[in-house]
Structure formats: structure tokens, C-alpha cells
């Protein structure tokens, strides 16, 4: 199965092929279908890229998701989950402002 490779991977293959081979094995073990299908794994990658502010990662993964038939609505819903999950610590910490009230 062909899986999405990050944009940096071509440079890594050219400049450090031994390390690239090791990274590719990890990438394949993470991304090939298993208990989770490829689309689900890509949606997880999208959410994590968004949470960490990786604009390039979001663009790259969303392009691959669309190429395999994922709708904009599915992508938007996954990104809403990301926002909700990663904003909860802010809301939790914010309650400290009113702890004694």
C-alpha cells in the first residue's frame, strides 16, 4: 500500500537514505490499515497537525484525505474535535481565576 509521505521525506531519502529507510518503516507501521483504516489514521494525523500548528501538515494531510474521497464536511468535523479537545485545558485553567468565588 502507498501511504502519504511528508514533504520532507524526499530530501531525507536523498541526503540520508539509511535513516530514511528506518523512518519509512515506522511510518508504514503507523499508517497502513490495521485496526484503524487509512482514512481514520489520516484524520488523526490531521487533528494532531492542527493542534500543533503545523499548517503544512494540515495542507498535506487534507489534500491526501480529499484524494481518497473524504468530504470537506468530514474534515471540518475532525478539526472541530481537535479544537474542542485542545481548548479544554484552557477552559480548565481559566476556572482558577474564580477559584475563591
N, C-alpha and C positions, 0 to 999 in steps of 0.2 A: 504494500500500500504506500502511496505517496502522501506524505504529510507536509504541512506548511513549515517551511524553514524561515527563521528570522532573517531580515535583510542583511545582517552582519555575517551570516553563515558563509557566503561565497568568499568573502575576504579571509575568513578563518581557514577555509579549505585551501585557499591559495598560499597563505602565509604560514600556517601551522597544521598541515594535514593530519599529523598524528593526533593532535588534540581535537581537531575537528571530527575525526572518526570516533573518539571517545564521547564527545558531546552528542554526536548523531545517535549513538546507541542509547544514551539517556533520553534524548528527545523521542526516539521511536518507542521506548518502553513507556513513556508518559503519554504519547499521543495516539498510538494505534488503538483501534477499538478493542475493548475488553468488557468489563462490567459496565463501563460507560461507552456510548458510541462517540464517534469522532465529532459530531456536531456539539454534543454536550461538553466534550473536552474543550472545544474551541470557545464555546460560550463561557466556560470557566476562565479560560485564558483571557478573554475579552474583559471580563469583570475585574480580574486581577490587574491587567494592564491599566484599565481606567482608574482603579483605586490607587495605583502607584503613580498616576500622572504620566504614563507612557503614551503620548499622543501617537507616536509612530507605531507602537504596538497595537493600539486600538484601530488605527487605519489599516494596518496589515491584516490583523485577525478579522476585522469586519469585512474586508474585501474577500477573504477566503470563505467566510460564512455565507456571503451573498453568492459566491461561485458555486456553493454546494446546495443552494436553494433556500437558505434561511431568509425569512422576510424581515423588512425593516421593523415591523411590529415586534417580532421576536427579539431582535437586537435591542430595541428600545426597552422592552420589558426586562431583559437581563441587566441593562445599565441602570434601570430604576432599582433593581435589587441591590446592585453594587452601591448605589448612593445610600440606600436605606441602611445596609449593613455597615458601611464605613462611616456613616454620620452618627450612628448610635453612641460611640464613645464621646462625641462632642456633647450630645444631649445629656448623657450620664454625668459627665464632668461639670456641665453647666448647673446642675442641681446644687452643687457646692455653694453657689452664690446665695442660695436661700436656705442653707442647712439649719440655721437657728430660727427660722421663721415658721 
